[in-house]
Amino acid sequence: MTQRNDPQSWYVYILQCSDRSLYTGIAKDLEKRVAQHNSGTGAKYTRGRTPVELVFVEGMRCHGDALRRECQIKRMSLAQKRKIIEAATF
């Protein structure tokens, strides 16, 4: 996994919302993006489901790689997503 403070990195992340649902997204500034979700200025999906908790993060080298991985994760079943979350160490 890429270091979180690398300004050239893109991140794929999964948030667990207050209703225990999962939200997957990408960001260049991960801390800022999570704060946006928690303040209600993030994605529409997370607005009524705050607070959110960061449960998975994976660093990517470029925007295109991050988009591809985001799509791959979004196509996973809930069980598959929970499995990668459990295996993650960040």
HTML snippet that shows the backbone in 3Dmol.js (N, CA, C, O; Angstrom):
<script src="https://3Dmol.org/build/3Dmol-min.js"></script>
<div id="view" style="width:600px;height:400px;position:relative"></div>
<script>
const pdb = `
ATOM      1  N   MET A   1       0.839  -1.171   0.000  1.00  0.00           N
ATOM      2  CA  MET A   1       0.000   0.000   0.000  1.00  0.00           C
ATOM      3  C   MET A   1       0.887   1.238   0.000  1.00  0.00           C
ATOM      4  O   MET A   1       1.911   1.282   0.682  1.00  0.00           O
ATOM      5  N   THR A   2       0.494   2.217  -0.753  1.00  0.00           N
ATOM      6  CA  THR A   2       1.230   3.472  -0.848  1.00  0.00           C
ATOM      7  C   THR A   2       1.048   4.286   0.424  1.00  0.00           C
ATOM      8  O   THR A   2       0.001   4.215   1.069  1.00  0.00           O
ATOM      9  N   GLN A   3       2.064   5.056   0.784  1.00  0.00           N
ATOM     10  CA  GLN A   3       1.961   5.922   1.954  1.00  0.00           C
ATOM     11  C   GLN A   3       0.828   6.922   1.754  1.00  0.00           C
ATOM     12  O   GLN A   3       0.644   7.438   0.651  1.00  0.00           O
ATOM     13  N   ARG A   4       0.078   7.196   2.797  1.00  0.00           N
ATOM     14  CA  ARG A   4      -1.070   8.100   2.706  1.00  0.00           C
ATOM     15  C   ARG A   4      -0.680   9.539   2.408  1.00  0.00           C
ATOM     16  O   ARG A   4      -1.460  10.264   1.790  1.00  0.00           O
ATOM     17  N   ASN A   5       0.493   9.970   2.823  1.00  0.00           N
ATOM     18  CA  ASN A   5       0.850  11.376   2.664  1.00  0.00           C
ATOM     19  C   ASN A   5       1.582  11.675   1.360  1.00  0.00           C
ATOM     20  O   ASN A   5       2.101  12.780   1.199  1.00  0.00           O
ATOM     21  N   ASP A   6       1.641  10.736   0.434  1.00  0.00           N
ATOM     22  CA  ASP A   6       2.281  10.950  -0.861  1.00  0.00           C
ATOM     23  C   ASP A   6       1.344  11.790  -1.731  1.00  0.00           C
ATOM     24  O   ASP A   6       0.280  11.309  -2.119  1.00  0.00           O
ATOM     25  N   PRO A   7       1.718  13.042  -2.047  1.00  0.00           N
ATOM     26  CA  PRO A   7       0.806  13.927  -2.779  1.00  0.00           C
ATOM     27  C   PRO A   7       0.531  13.488  -4.215  1.00  0.00           C
ATOM     28  O   PRO A   7      -0.411  13.984  -4.834  1.00  0.00           O
ATOM     29  N   GLN A   8       1.324  12.577  -4.754  1.00  0.00           N
ATOM     30  CA  GLN A   8       1.129  12.125  -6.125  1.00  0.00           C
ATOM     31  C   GLN A   8       0.195  10.926  -6.211  1.00  0.00           C
ATOM     32  O   GLN A   8      -0.127  10.477  -7.311  1.00  0.00           O
ATOM     33  N   SER A   9      -0.236  10.409  -5.096  1.00  0.00           N
ATOM     34  CA  SER A   9      -1.041   9.195  -5.079  1.00  0.00           C
ATOM     35  C   SER A   9      -2.535   9.481  -5.174  1.00  0.00           C
ATOM     36  O   SER A   9      -3.022  10.536  -4.767  1.00  0.00           O
ATOM     37  N   TRP A  10      -3.222   8.523  -5.715  1.00  0.00           N
ATOM     38  CA  TRP A  10      -4.678   8.486  -5.673  1.00  0.00           C
ATOM     39  C   TRP A  10      -5.046   7.340  -4.761  1.00  0.00           C
ATOM     40  O   TRP A  10      -4.296   6.372  -4.636  1.00  0.00           O
ATOM     41  N   TYR A  11      -6.187   7.444  -4.128  1.00  0.00           N
ATOM     42  CA  TYR A  11      -6.611   6.417  -3.193  1.00  0.00           C
ATOM     43  C   TYR A  11      -7.998   5.915  -3.531  1.00  0.00           C
ATOM     44  O   TYR A  11      -8.893   6.684  -3.883  1.00  0.00           O
ATOM     45  N   VAL A  12      -8.155   4.613  -3.418  1.00  0.00           N
ATOM     46  CA  VAL A  12      -9.462   3.982  -3.468  1.00  0.00           C
ATOM     47  C   VAL A  12      -9.806   3.702  -2.015  1.00  0.00           C
ATOM     48  O   VAL A  12      -8.982   3.171  -1.271  1.00  0.00           O
ATOM     49  N   TYR A  13     -11.007   4.054  -1.614  1.00  0.00           N
ATOM     50  CA  TYR A  13     -11.361   3.872  -0.213  1.00  0.00           C
ATOM     51  C   TYR A  13     -12.766   3.301  -0.082  1.00  0.00           C
ATOM     52  O   TYR A  13     -13.606   3.439  -0.972  1.00  0.00           O
ATOM     53  N   ILE A  14     -12.990   2.662   1.047  1.00  0.00           N
ATOM     54  CA  ILE A  14     -14.325   2.190   1.395  1.00  0.00           C
ATOM     55  C   ILE A  14     -14.672   2.786   2.750  1.00  0.00           C
ATOM     56  O   ILE A  14     -13.887   2.730   3.696  1.00  0.00           O
ATOM     57  N   LEU A  15     -15.855   3.353   2.817  1.00  0.00           N
ATOM     58  CA  LEU A  15     -16.377   3.895   4.065  1.00  0.00           C
ATOM     59  C   LEU A  15     -17.496   2.993   4.560  1.00  0.00           C
ATOM     60  O   LEU A  15     -18.276   2.459   3.771  1.00  0.00           O
ATOM     61  N   GLN A  16     -17.565   2.833   5.866  1.00  0.00           N
ATOM     62  CA  GLN A  16     -18.738   2.191   6.450  1.00  0.00           C
ATOM     63  C   GLN A  16     -19.608   3.300   7.015  1.00  0.00           C
ATOM     64  O   GLN A  16     -19.168   4.086   7.854  1.00  0.00           O
ATOM     65  N   CYS A  17     -20.833   3.354   6.551  1.00  0.00           N
ATOM     66  CA  CYS A  17     -21.765   4.397   6.973  1.00  0.00           C
ATOM     67  C   CYS A  17     -22.437   4.009   8.285  1.00  0.00           C
ATOM     68  O   CYS A  17     -22.318   2.874   8.746  1.00  0.00           O
ATOM     69  N   SER A  18     -23.138   4.961   8.874  1.00  0.00           N
ATOM     70  CA  SER A  18     -23.794   4.728  10.167  1.00  0.00           C
ATOM     71  C   SER A  18     -24.833   3.611  10.107  1.00  0.00           C
ATOM     72  O   SER A  18     -25.127   2.991  11.129  1.00  0.00           O
ATOM     73  N   ASP A  19     -25.393   3.345   8.928  1.00  0.00           N
ATOM     74  CA  ASP A  19     -26.365   2.251   8.781  1.00  0.00           C
ATOM     75  C   ASP A  19     -25.692   0.931   8.399  1.00  0.00           C
ATOM     76  O   ASP A  19     -26.362  -0.033   8.025  1.00  0.00           O
ATOM     77  N   ARG A  20     -24.359   0.901   8.497  1.00  0.00           N
ATOM     78  CA  ARG A  20     -23.500  -0.253   8.206  1.00  0.00           C
ATOM     79  C   ARG A  20     -23.387  -0.564   6.712  1.00  0.00           C
ATOM     80  O   ARG A  20     -22.796  -1.581   6.347  1.00  0.00           O
ATOM     81  N   SER A  21     -23.931   0.274   5.853  1.00  0.00           N
ATOM     82  CA  SER A  21     -23.731   0.095   4.420  1.00  0.00           C
ATOM     83  C   SER A  21     -22.321   0.567   4.066  1.00  0.00           C
ATOM     84  O   SER A  21     -21.675   1.266   4.848  1.00  0.00           O
ATOM     85  N   LEU A  22     -21.854   0.178   2.883  1.00  0.00           N
ATOM     86  CA  LEU A  22     -20.511   0.534   2.440  1.00  0.00           C
ATOM     87  C   LEU A  22     -20.580   1.476   1.252  1.00  0.00           C
ATOM     88  O   LEU A  22     -21.452   1.351   0.392  1.00  0.00           O
ATOM     89  N   TYR A  23     -19.655   2.417   1.214  1.00  0.00           N
ATOM     90  CA  TYR A  23     -19.533   3.364   0.106  1.00  0.00           C
ATOM     91  C   TYR A  23     -18.097   3.296  -0.396  1.00  0.00           C
ATOM     92  O   TYR A  23     -17.162   3.366   0.401  1.00  0.00           O
ATOM     93  N   THR A  24     -17.912   3.161  -1.694  1.00  0.00           N
ATOM     94  CA  THR A  24     -16.586   3.104  -2.308  1.00  0.00           C
ATOM     95  C   THR A  24     -16.362   4.346  -3.149  1.00  0.00           C
ATOM     96  O   THR A  24     -17.252   4.770  -3.885  1.00  0.00           O
ATOM     97  N   GLY A  25     -15.175   4.933  -3.044  1.00  0.00           N
ATOM     98  CA  GLY A  25     -14.844   6.116  -3.825  1.00  0.00           C
ATOM     99  C   GLY A  25     -13.350   6.243  -4.033  1.00  0.00           C
ATOM    100  O   GLY A  25     -12.573   5.400  -3.583  1.00  0.00           O
ATOM    101  N   ILE A  26     -12.950   7.316  -4.726  1.00  0.00           N
ATOM    102  CA  ILE A  26     -11.533   7.611  -4.938  1.00  0.00           C
ATOM    103  C   ILE A  26     -11.275   9.052  -4.521  1.00  0.00           C
ATOM    104  O   ILE A  26     -12.177   9.889  -4.533  1.00  0.00           O
ATOM    105  N   ALA A  27     -10.035   9.324  -4.156  1.00  0.00           N
ATOM    106  CA  ALA A  27      -9.668  10.684  -3.755  1.00  0.00           C
ATOM    107  C   ALA A  27      -8.169  10.861  -3.858  1.00  0.00           C
ATOM    108  O   ALA A  27      -7.403   9.904  -3.748  1.00  0.00           O
ATOM    109  N   LYS A  28      -7.766  12.092  -4.069  1.00  0.00           N
ATOM    110  CA  LYS A  28      -6.357  12.440  -4.047  1.00  0.00           C
ATOM    111  C   LYS A  28      -5.947  12.837  -2.627  1.00  0.00           C
ATOM    112  O   LYS A  28      -4.852  12.497  -2.180  1.00  0.00           O
ATOM    113  N   ASP A  29      -6.815  13.547  -1.925  1.00  0.00           N
ATOM    114  CA  ASP A  29      -6.581  13.948  -0.534  1.00  0.00           C
ATOM    115  C   ASP A  29      -7.596  13.192   0.325  1.00  0.00           C
ATOM    116  O   ASP A  29      -8.736  13.627   0.491  1.00  0.00           O
ATOM    117  N   LEU A  30      -7.168  12.076   0.856  1.00  0.00           N
ATOM    118  CA  LEU A  30      -8.059  11.164   1.561  1.00  0.00           C
ATOM    119  C   LEU A  30      -8.669  11.779   2.819  1.00  0.00           C
ATOM    120  O   LEU A  30      -9.875  11.665   3.041  1.00  0.00           O
ATOM    121  N   GLU A  31      -7.863  12.418   3.627  1.00  0.00           N
ATOM    122  CA  GLU A  31      -8.378  13.009   4.869  1.00  0.00           C
ATOM    123  C   GLU A  31      -9.436  14.071   4.586  1.00  0.00           C
ATOM    124  O   GLU A  31     -10.461  14.133   5.264  1.00  0.00           O
ATOM    125  N   LYS A  32      -9.180  14.908   3.578  1.00  0.00           N
ATOM    126  CA  LYS A  32     -10.141  15.948   3.205  1.00  0.00           C
ATOM    127  C   LYS A  32     -11.445  15.322   2.710  1.00  0.00           C
ATOM    128  O   LYS A  32     -12.532  15.788   3.051  1.00  0.00           O
ATOM    129  N   ARG A  33     -11.330  14.277   1.912  1.00  0.00           N
ATOM    130  CA  ARG A  33     -12.527  13.645   1.343  1.00  0.00           C
ATOM    131  C   ARG A  33     -13.381  12.992   2.425  1.00  0.00           C
ATOM    132  O   ARG A  33     -14.605  13.116   2.399  1.00  0.00           O
ATOM    133  N   VAL A  34     -12.760  12.304   3.365  1.00  0.00           N
ATOM    134  CA  VAL A  34     -13.520  11.684   4.454  1.00  0.00           C
ATOM    135  C   VAL A  34     -14.209  12.771   5.286  1.00  0.00           C
ATOM    136  O   VAL A  34     -15.355  12.606   5.704  1.00  0.00           O
ATOM    137  N   ALA A  35     -13.507  13.874   5.521  1.00  0.00           N
ATOM    138  CA  ALA A  35     -14.102  14.995   6.261  1.00  0.00           C
ATOM    139  C   ALA A  35     -15.307  15.557   5.507  1.00  0.00           C
ATOM    140  O   ALA A  35     -16.310  15.918   6.122  1.00  0.00           O
ATOM    141  N   GLN A  36     -15.213  15.631   4.174  1.00  0.00           N
ATOM    142  CA  GLN A  36     -16.346  16.102   3.368  1.00  0.00           C
ATOM    143  C   GLN A  36     -17.550  15.174   3.536  1.00  0.00           C
ATOM    144  O   GLN A  36     -18.679  15.634   3.704  1.00  0.00           O
ATOM    145  N   HIS A  37     -17.300  13.875   3.490  1.00  0.00           N
ATOM    146  CA  HIS A  37     -18.397  12.924   3.683  1.00  0.00           C
ATOM    147  C   HIS A  37     -19.049  13.134   5.048  1.00  0.00           C
ATOM    148  O   HIS A  37     -20.275  13.148   5.157  1.00  0.00           O
ATOM    149  N   ASN A  38     -18.237  13.297   6.079  1.00  0.00           N
ATOM    150  CA  ASN A  38     -18.773  13.451   7.437  1.00  0.00           C
ATOM    151  C   ASN A  38     -19.467  14.790   7.669  1.00  0.00           C
ATOM    152  O   ASN A  38     -20.324  14.898   8.546  1.00  0.00           O
ATOM    153  N   SER A  39     -19.106  15.806   6.895  1.00  0.00           N
ATOM    154  CA  SER A  39     -19.743  17.116   7.061  1.00  0.00           C
ATOM    155  C   SER A  39     -20.996  17.269   6.197  1.00  0.00           C
ATOM    156  O   SER A  39     -21.687  18.284   6.282  1.00  0.00           O
ATOM    157  N   GLY A  40     -21.289  16.270   5.368  1.00  0.00           N
ATOM    158  CA  GLY A  40     -22.476  16.336   4.522  1.00  0.00           C
ATOM    159  C   GLY A  40     -22.236  16.941   3.157  1.00  0.00           C
ATOM    160  O   GLY A  40     -23.183  17.134   2.394  1.00  0.00           O
ATOM    161  N   THR A  41     -20.977  17.249   2.827  1.00  0.00           N
ATOM    162  CA  THR A  41     -20.673  17.835   1.517  1.00  0.00           C
ATOM    163  C   THR A  41     -20.013  16.824   0.584  1.00  0.00           C
ATOM    164  O   THR A  41     -19.511  17.194  -0.477  1.00  0.00           O
ATOM    165  N   GLY A  42     -20.013  15.560   0.971  1.00  0.00           N
ATOM    166  CA  GLY A  42     -19.454  14.502   0.127  1.00  0.00           C
ATOM    167  C   GLY A  42     -20.519  13.999  -0.832  1.00  0.00           C
ATOM    168  O   GLY A  42     -21.381  14.759  -1.273  1.00  0.00           O
ATOM    169  N   ALA A  43     -20.455  12.735  -1.146  1.00  0.00           N
ATOM    170  CA  ALA A  43     -21.406  12.116  -2.069  1.00  0.00           C
ATOM    171  C   ALA A  43     -22.819  12.132  -1.496  1.00  0.00           C
ATOM    172  O   ALA A  43     -23.011  12.072  -0.281  1.00  0.00           O
ATOM    173  N   LYS A  44     -23.799  12.214  -2.383  1.00  0.00           N
ATOM    174  CA  LYS A  44     -25.201  12.206  -1.947  1.00  0.00           C
ATOM    175  C   LYS A  44     -25.507  10.960  -1.122  1.00  0.00           C
ATOM    176  O   LYS A  44     -26.270  11.021  -0.158  1.00  0.00           O
ATOM    177  N   TYR A  45     -24.916   9.838  -1.499  1.00  0.00           N
ATOM    178  CA  TYR A  45     -25.187   8.579  -0.797  1.00  0.00           C
ATOM    179  C   TYR A  45     -24.859   8.673   0.684  1.00  0.00           C
ATOM    180  O   TYR A  45     -25.605   8.152   1.514  1.00  0.00           O
ATOM    181  N   THR A  46     -23.767   9.321   1.027  1.00  0.00           N
ATOM    182  CA  THR A  46     -23.329   9.350   2.425  1.00  0.00           C
ATOM    183  C   THR A  46     -23.988  10.457   3.243  1.00  0.00           C
ATOM    184  O   THR A  46     -23.873  10.455   4.469  1.00  0.00           O
ATOM    185  N   ARG A  47     -24.666  11.389   2.611  1.00  0.00           N
ATOM    186  CA  ARG A  47     -25.211  12.555   3.330  1.00  0.00           C
ATOM    187  C   ARG A  47     -26.165  12.197   4.458  1.00  0.00           C
ATOM    188  O   ARG A  47     -26.121  12.827   5.514  1.00  0.00           O
ATOM    189  N   GLY A  48     -27.003  11.233   4.272  1.00  0.00           N
ATOM    190  CA  GLY A  48     -27.941  10.849   5.321  1.00  0.00           C
ATOM    191  C   GLY A  48     -27.456   9.687   6.156  1.00  0.00           C
ATOM    192  O   GLY A  48     -28.204   9.137   6.965  1.00  0.00           O
ATOM    193  N   ARG A  49     -26.204   9.313   5.960  1.00  0.00           N
ATOM    194  CA  ARG A  49     -25.670   8.125   6.621  1.00  0.00           C
ATOM    195  C   ARG A  49     -24.417   8.429   7.443  1.00  0.00           C
ATOM    196  O   ARG A  49     -23.557   7.565   7.613  1.00  0.00           O
ATOM    197  N   THR A  50     -24.321   9.644   7.945  1.00  0.00           N
ATOM    198  CA  THR A  50     -23.154  10.022   8.739  1.00  0.00           C
ATOM    199  C   THR A  50     -23.383   9.638  10.196  1.00  0.00           C
ATOM    200  O   THR A  50     -24.530   9.528  10.628  1.00  0.00           O
ATOM    201  N   PRO A  51     -22.319   9.435  10.955  1.00  0.00           N
ATOM    202  CA  PRO A  51     -20.925   9.551  10.543  1.00  0.00           C
ATOM    203  C   PRO A  51     -20.477   8.325   9.746  1.00  0.00           C
ATOM    204  O   PRO A  51     -21.033   7.233   9.868  1.00  0.00           O
ATOM    205  N   VAL A  52     -19.454   8.551   8.932  1.00  0.00           N
ATOM    206  CA  VAL A  52     -18.854   7.458   8.175  1.00  0.00           C
ATOM    207  C   VAL A  52     -17.485   7.155   8.771  1.00  0.00           C
ATOM    208  O   VAL A  52     -16.840   8.015   9.371  1.00  0.00           O
ATOM    209  N   GLU A  53     -17.060   5.908   8.589  1.00  0.00           N
ATOM    210  CA  GLU A  53     -15.764   5.471   9.103  1.00  0.00           C
ATOM    211  C   GLU A  53     -14.952   4.875   7.959  1.00  0.00           C
ATOM    212  O   GLU A  53     -15.458   4.050   7.199  1.00  0.00           O
ATOM    213  N   LEU A  54     -13.709   5.287   7.837  1.00  0.00           N
ATOM    214  CA  LEU A  54     -12.817   4.735   6.823  1.00  0.00           C
ATOM    215  C   LEU A  54     -12.427   3.323   7.248  1.00  0.00           C
ATOM    216  O   LEU A  54     -11.835   3.132   8.310  1.00  0.00           O
ATOM    217  N   VAL A  55     -12.763   2.324   6.409  1.00  0.00           N
ATOM    218  CA  VAL A  55     -12.472   0.937   6.765  1.00  0.00           C
ATOM    219  C   VAL A  55     -11.505   0.262   5.800  1.00  0.00           C
ATOM    220  O   VAL A  55     -11.012  -0.831   6.078  1.00  0.00           O
ATOM    221  N   PHE A  56     -11.228   0.911   4.660  1.00  0.00           N
ATOM    222  CA  PHE A  56     -10.313   0.325   3.680  1.00  0.00           C
ATOM    223  C   PHE A  56      -9.716   1.446   2.856  1.00  0.00           C
ATOM    224  O   PHE A  56     -10.412   2.385   2.470  1.00  0.00           O
ATOM    225  N   VAL A  57      -8.432   1.345   2.589  1.00  0.00           N
ATOM    226  CA  VAL A  57      -7.773   2.296   1.690  1.00  0.00           C
ATOM    227  C   VAL A  57      -6.675   1.567   0.933  1.00  0.00           C
ATOM    228  O   VAL A  57      -5.966   0.726   1.486  1.00  0.00           O
ATOM    229  N   GLU A  58      -6.550   1.907  -0.342  1.00  0.00           N
ATOM    230  CA  GLU A  58      -5.530   1.311  -1.196  1.00  0.00           C
ATOM    231  C   GLU A  58      -4.949   2.418  -2.070  1.00  0.00           C
ATOM    232  O   GLU A  58      -5.685   3.100  -2.783  1.00  0.00           O
ATOM    233  N   GLY A  59      -3.648   2.595  -2.017  1.00  0.00           N
ATOM    234  CA  GLY A  59      -2.988   3.614  -2.812  1.00  0.00           C
ATOM    235  C   GLY A  59      -2.794   3.178  -4.250  1.00  0.00           C
ATOM    236  O   GLY A  59      -2.502   2.014  -4.523  1.00  0.00           O
ATOM    237  N   MET A  60      -2.956   4.117  -5.169  1.00  0.00           N
ATOM    238  CA  MET A  60      -2.781   3.863  -6.602  1.00  0.00           C
ATOM    239  C   MET A  60      -1.814   4.887  -7.176  1.00  0.00           C
ATOM    240  O   MET A  60      -1.668   5.985  -6.638  1.00  0.00           O
ATOM    241  N   ARG A  61      -1.159   4.524  -8.264  1.00  0.00           N
ATOM    242  CA  ARG A  61      -0.174   5.415  -8.872  1.00  0.00           C
ATOM    243  C   ARG A  61      -0.791   6.542  -9.678  1.00  0.00           C
ATOM    244  O   ARG A  61      -0.213   7.625  -9.778  1.00  0.00           O
ATOM    245  N   CYS A  62      -1.965   6.297 -10.257  1.00  0.00           N
ATOM    246  CA  CYS A  62      -2.563   7.337 -11.099  1.00  0.00           C
ATOM    247  C   CYS A  62      -4.087   7.270 -11.026  1.00  0.00           C
ATOM    248  O   CYS A  62      -4.662   6.303 -10.526  1.00  0.00           O
ATOM    249  N   HIS A  63      -4.711   8.303 -11.529  1.00  0.00           N
ATOM    250  CA  HIS A  63      -6.168   8.426 -11.518  1.00  0.00           C
ATOM    251  C   HIS A  63      -6.836   7.255 -12.239  1.00  0.00           C
ATOM    252  O   HIS A  63      -7.822   6.704 -11.750  1.00  0.00           O
ATOM    253  N   GLY A  64      -6.309   6.883 -13.379  1.00  0.00           N
ATOM    254  CA  GLY A  64      -6.885   5.780 -14.153  1.00  0.00           C
ATOM    255  C   GLY A  64      -6.877   4.467 -13.386  1.00  0.00           C
ATOM    256  O   GLY A  64      -7.859   3.725 -13.404  1.00  0.00           O
ATOM    257  N   ASP A  65      -5.763   4.179 -12.710  1.00  0.00           N
ATOM    258  CA  ASP A  65      -5.681   2.959 -11.899  1.00  0.00           C
ATOM    259  C   ASP A  65      -6.713   2.993 -10.775  1.00  0.00           C
ATOM    260  O   ASP A  65      -7.349   1.983 -10.474  1.00  0.00           O
ATOM    261  N   ALA A  66      -6.873   4.161 -10.161  1.00  0.00           N
ATOM    262  CA  ALA A  66      -7.836   4.305  -9.066  1.00  0.00           C
ATOM    263  C   ALA A  66      -9.265   4.084  -9.571  1.00  0.00           C
ATOM    264  O   ALA A  66     -10.058   3.413  -8.911  1.00  0.00           O
ATOM    265  N   LEU A  67      -9.592   4.640 -10.726  1.00  0.00           N
ATOM    266  CA  LEU A  67     -10.931   4.456 -11.296  1.00  0.00           C
ATOM    267  C   LEU A  67     -11.211   2.991 -11.607  1.00  0.00           C
ATOM    268  O   LEU A  67     -12.300   2.487 -11.331  1.00  0.00           O
ATOM    269  N   ARG A  68     -10.220   2.311 -12.186  1.00  0.00           N
ATOM    270  CA  ARG A  68     -10.396   0.896 -12.517  1.00  0.00           C
ATOM    271  C   ARG A  68     -10.620   0.059 -11.258  1.00  0.00           C
ATOM    272  O   ARG A  68     -11.492  -0.810 -11.229  1.00  0.00           O
ATOM    273  N   ARG A  69      -9.831   0.326 -10.224  1.00  0.00           N
ATOM    274  CA  ARG A  69      -9.970  -0.431  -8.972  1.00  0.00           C
ATOM    275  C   ARG A  69     -11.310  -0.114  -8.300  1.00  0.00           C
ATOM    276  O   ARG A  69     -11.954  -1.010  -7.753  1.00  0.00           O
ATOM    277  N   GLU A  70     -11.728   1.143  -8.336  1.00  0.00           N
ATOM    278  CA  GLU A  70     -13.026   1.517  -7.767  1.00  0.00           C
ATOM    279  C   GLU A  70     -14.142   0.724  -8.445  1.00  0.00           C
ATOM    280  O   GLU A  70     -15.014   0.178  -7.769  1.00  0.00           O
ATOM    281  N   CYS A  71     -14.120   0.659  -9.759  1.00  0.00           N
ATOM    282  CA  CYS A  71     -15.143  -0.090 -10.502  1.00  0.00           C
ATOM    283  C   CYS A  71     -15.106  -1.570 -10.143  1.00  0.00           C
ATOM    284  O   CYS A  71     -16.145  -2.214  -9.993  1.00  0.00           O
ATOM    285  N   GLN A  72     -13.890  -2.097 -10.006  1.00  0.00           N
ATOM    286  CA  GLN A  72     -13.736  -3.506  -9.638  1.00  0.00           C
ATOM    287  C   GLN A  72     -14.364  -3.774  -8.262  1.00  0.00           C
ATOM    288  O   GLN A  72     -15.083  -4.759  -8.089  1.00  0.00           O
ATOM    289  N   ILE A  73     -14.096  -2.913  -7.307  1.00  0.00           N
ATOM    290  CA  ILE A  73     -14.646  -3.085  -5.958  1.00  0.00           C
ATOM    291  C   ILE A  73     -16.159  -2.915  -5.961  1.00  0.00           C
ATOM    292  O   ILE A  73     -16.865  -3.666  -5.288  1.00  0.00           O
ATOM    293  N   LYS A  74     -16.666  -1.941  -6.707  1.00  0.00           N
ATOM    294  CA  LYS A  74     -18.112  -1.710  -6.748  1.00  0.00           C
ATOM    295  C   LYS A  74     -18.867  -2.898  -7.330  1.00  0.00           C
ATOM    296  O   LYS A  74     -20.041  -3.093  -7.016  1.00  0.00           O
ATOM    297  N   ARG A  75     -18.216  -3.692  -8.169  1.00  0.00           N
ATOM    298  CA  ARG A  75     -18.843  -4.882  -8.744  1.00  0.00           C
ATOM    299  C   ARG A  75     -18.808  -6.080  -7.792  1.00  0.00           C
ATOM    300  O   ARG A  75     -19.462  -7.091  -8.051  1.00  0.00           O
ATOM    301  N   MET A  76     -18.060  -5.980  -6.705  1.00  0.00           N
ATOM    302  CA  MET A  76     -17.953  -7.087  -5.748  1.00  0.00           C
ATOM    303  C   MET A  76     -19.237  -7.226  -4.938  1.00  0.00           C
ATOM    304  O   MET A  76     -19.995  -6.272  -4.761  1.00  0.00           O
ATOM    305  N   SER A  77     -19.454  -8.436  -4.456  1.00  0.00           N
ATOM    306  CA  SER A  77     -20.570  -8.663  -3.535  1.00  0.00           C
ATOM    307  C   SER A  77     -20.207  -8.067  -2.176  1.00  0.00           C
ATOM    308  O   SER A  77     -19.045  -7.756  -1.916  1.00  0.00           O
ATOM    309  N   LEU A  78     -21.199  -7.913  -1.326  1.00  0.00           N
ATOM    310  CA  LEU A  78     -20.950  -7.402   0.018  1.00  0.00           C
ATOM    311  C   LEU A  78     -19.971  -8.309   0.763  1.00  0.00           C
ATOM    312  O   LEU A  78     -19.089  -7.823   1.471  1.00  0.00           O
ATOM    313  N   ALA A  79     -20.125  -9.616   0.606  1.00  0.00           N
ATOM    314  CA  ALA A  79     -19.224 -10.566   1.273  1.00  0.00           C
ATOM    315  C   ALA A  79     -17.784 -10.393   0.789  1.00  0.00           C
ATOM    316  O   ALA A  79     -16.851 -10.448   1.590  1.00  0.00           O
ATOM    317  N   GLN A  80     -17.601 -10.186  -0.509  1.00  0.00           N
ATOM    318  CA  GLN A  80     -16.253  -9.970  -1.049  1.00  0.00           C
ATOM    319  C   GLN A  80     -15.654  -8.674  -0.520  1.00  0.00           C
ATOM    320  O   GLN A  80     -14.467  -8.623  -0.197  1.00  0.00           O
ATOM    321  N   LYS A  81     -16.464  -7.632  -0.429  1.00  0.00           N
ATOM    322  CA  LYS A  81     -15.979  -6.356   0.105  1.00  0.00           C
ATOM    323  C   LYS A  81     -15.572  -6.511   1.563  1.00  0.00           C
ATOM    324  O   LYS A  81     -14.523  -6.016   1.974  1.00  0.00           O
ATOM    325  N   ARG A  82     -16.401  -7.199   2.347  1.00  0.00           N
ATOM    326  CA  ARG A  82     -16.071  -7.413   3.762  1.00  0.00           C
ATOM    327  C   ARG A  82     -14.765  -8.197   3.897  1.00  0.00           C
ATOM    328  O   ARG A  82     -13.982  -7.960   4.816  1.00  0.00           O
ATOM    329  N   LYS A  83     -14.542  -9.121   2.984  1.00  0.00           N
ATOM    330  CA  LYS A  83     -13.319  -9.933   3.018  1.00  0.00           C
ATOM    331  C   LYS A  83     -12.075  -9.076   2.771  1.00  0.00           C
ATOM    332  O   LYS A  83     -11.075  -9.238   3.471  1.00  0.00           O
ATOM    333  N   ILE A  84     -12.116  -8.167   1.787  1.00  0.00           N
ATOM    334  CA  ILE A  84     -10.933  -7.330   1.547  1.00  0.00           C
ATOM    335  C   ILE A  84     -10.738  -6.320   2.672  1.00  0.00           C
ATOM    336  O   ILE A  84      -9.610  -5.931   2.972  1.00  0.00           O
ATOM    337  N   ILE A  85     -11.833  -5.899   3.292  1.00  0.00           N
ATOM    338  CA  ILE A  85     -11.731  -4.985   4.436  1.00  0.00           C
ATOM    339  C   ILE A  85     -11.038  -5.690   5.600  1.00  0.00           C
ATOM    340  O   ILE A  85     -10.151  -5.122   6.237  1.00  0.00           O
ATOM    341  N   GLU A  86     -11.443  -6.920   5.872  1.00  0.00           N
ATOM    342  CA  GLU A  86     -10.846  -7.687   6.969  1.00  0.00           C
ATOM    343  C   GLU A  86      -9.369  -7.961   6.728  1.00  0.00           C
ATOM    344  O   GLU A  86      -8.581  -8.002   7.673  1.00  0.00           O
ATOM    345  N   ALA A  87      -8.990  -8.149   5.464  1.00  0.00           N
ATOM    346  CA  ALA A  87      -7.600  -8.461   5.129  1.00  0.00           C
ATOM    347  C   ALA A  87      -6.708  -7.222   5.100  1.00  0.00           C
ATOM    348  O   ALA A  87      -5.483  -7.341   5.139  1.00  0.00           O
ATOM    349  N   ALA A  88      -7.305  -6.046   5.032  1.00  0.00           N
ATOM    350  CA  ALA A  88      -6.538  -4.798   4.901  1.00  0.00           C
ATOM    351  C   ALA A  88      -5.837  -4.434   6.201  1.00  0.00           C
ATOM    352  O   ALA A  88      -6.364  -4.631   7.297  1.00  0.00           O
ATOM    353  N   THR A  89      -4.639  -3.901   6.044  1.00  0.00           N
ATOM    354  CA  THR A  89      -3.901  -3.358   7.187  1.00  0.00           C
ATOM    355  C   THR A  89      -3.467  -1.952   6.818  1.00  0.00           C
ATOM    356  O   THR A  89      -2.599  -1.771   5.963  1.00  0.00           O
ATOM    357  N   PHE A  90      -4.057  -0.970   7.450  1.00  0.00           N
ATOM    358  CA  PHE A  90      -3.674   0.426   7.194  1.00  0.00           C
ATOM    359  C   PHE A  90      -3.711   1.216   8.451  1.00  0.00           C
ATOM    360  O   PHE A  90      -3.420   2.412   8.438  1.00  0.00           O
TER     361      PHE A  90
END
`;
const viewer = $3Dmol.createViewer("view");
viewer.addModel(pdb, "pdb");
viewer.setStyle({}, {cartoon: {color: "spectrum"}});
viewer.zoomTo();
viewer.render();
</script>
